[in-house]
Amino acid sequence: MATVLYVTAHPFQDDSHSLRVGRHFIETYQEANPDDEVIHLDLYRLDLPQIDADLLRRWGQPASGPSFDELSEESKQKAVRMSELVEQFMAADKIVIVNPVWNYSFPSILKMYLDAVLVPGKTFTRANNGMRGLSGLTGTQQGKKVMHIQASGTVLSHGKFEDVEFSHRYIKAAMNFIGIEDVQAIYAEGTSEYPDQAQSIMEQAIQQAVSTAKTF
């Protein structure tokens, strides 16, 4: 049995292009893997603390940071919550991230989540040759994997706007940084750029999601 984190970063709960594709993916996945545990993290409705100065110092920036007992009560609560999020992330075998693209990138709430789980000493560490990821071989399976589903009104994965695609590019880099090499993507893009093709664009993305979910 595998554990899947289904991470959605959209203020809507259902009515959006990215969430529609994500819903088809996760429902198909559950049908194909009924014994797996799927944990839904709706970031806009999640207790997601913001990193403060005390937490940064505790993480070793600088190295002479305060002990847990020296933190304020608010920072203690944040530290405990951050630890819970990191442990949950590390224990998962598969991660599914769903988001829209706003201004060439993903919503800031997703950056907050990534900052909460990309933690020195937890998901990466310093090594002789630089940084070493610690997240790739955790959970119940060898090789954690990520599926990233994103929707954008403009085509960003290729073509004239490829250079300003900072959503999937960042997520892939961040996951590689912490040791996760298997990072896949499904794009629902161009619905505003090509409104006459919007329906077919969505149909193709959903079809890809259904097909890919069966073997993810």
Sequence and secondary structure as in RCSB ss.txt:
>XXXX:A:sequence
MATVLYVTAHPFQDDSHSLRVGRHFIETYQEANPDDEVIHLDLYRLDLPQIDADLLRRWGQPASGPSFDELSEES
KQKAVRMSELVEQFMAADKIVIVNPVWNYSFPSILKMYLDAVLVPGKTFTRANNGMRGLSGLTGTQQGKKVMHIQ
ASGTVLSHGKFEDVEFSHRYIKAAMNFIGIEDVQAIYAEGTSEYPDQAQSIMEQAIQQAVSTAKTF
>XXXX:A:secstr
  EEEEEE  SSSS SHHHHHHHHHHHHHHHH TTSEEEEEEGGGS      HHHHHHTTSSSS   GGGS HHH
HHHHHHHHHHHHHHHH SEEEEEEE BTTB  HHHHHHHHHH  BTTTEEEETTEEEE  TT SSSSS EEEEEE
EESS  SSSTTGGG  SHHHHHHHHHHTT  EEEEEEEE TTTSGGGHHHHHHHHHHHHHHHHTT 
